[in-house]
Amino acid sequence: MGLDSNLTSDIPMLVALIILFIGLYFRGLVLWISLAIALLYLYIFDRESIITLVIYGFTASLLIAGYLRIRKGLTLSAKSENENQFDIVIDANNLIGTANWDLKVFLKFINELERDGFKTYLFFDHSIIRLLREKGLIVEGETVPMTICRVLNRNRHNVTVSKKGHKADSLLIKYADRNKTTVLSNDKFNKFEDRFYIQSATRLKNEGLIKRVSLINGSLTIM
């Protein structure tokens, strides 16, 4: 008889927990409504269990919030990694020079790569500003990256321009070495000025990840 009495005394708490968990499942306004109903139910049938319900509810809320945050973080990380993973990094100044400084030829080449399913990342030396000025492409108030993105119809996240007075080679090579990404460039990366990243360049060469590009019949072609 004592056992039946204990079970009966636990029923209000069980009912309140069920109501609360329904709210936790749906969250939002439903959670607040279910919490109010559960508290009112216990206030009527088992006031002594209200504190216990609050503790259970608070603990469950923390656990669920933590789980959702972790899951969201993993999803965002996977999405970010996928969005930022490029197939090809391009020594833009070098290839534009190969194209006889014709931006239309260079843009055609990039667009063909993109149409073939390759995600490209362009690295520019800041000195590209001279070509942009010569062709009258810079609009007042624009930075070099802004002009490049507008002229080449690029996203700012797949264009890097080196600081003024510096080349982009070190940024390009280190990025490609870190991510094991194919490099399109005719630079041999073996000059004295390349000494700080020459080991990275050597690794890329040994793995066949540096490809040369030539101008054939007016079009840039990977060799």
Buried (B, 14 or more C-beta within 10 A) or exposed (E): EEEEEEEEEEEBBEBBBEBBBBBBEEBEEEBEBBBEBBBEBBEEBBEEBBEBBBEBBEEBBEEBEEEEEEEEEEEEEEEEEEEEEBBBBBBBBBBBBBBEBBBEBBBBBBEEBBEEEEBBBBBBBBBBBEBBEEEEBBEEEBEBBBBBBEBBEBEEEBBBBBEEEEBBBBBBBBBBBEEEBBBBBBBEBEEEEBEEBBEBBBBBBEEEBBEEBEBEEEEBEEE
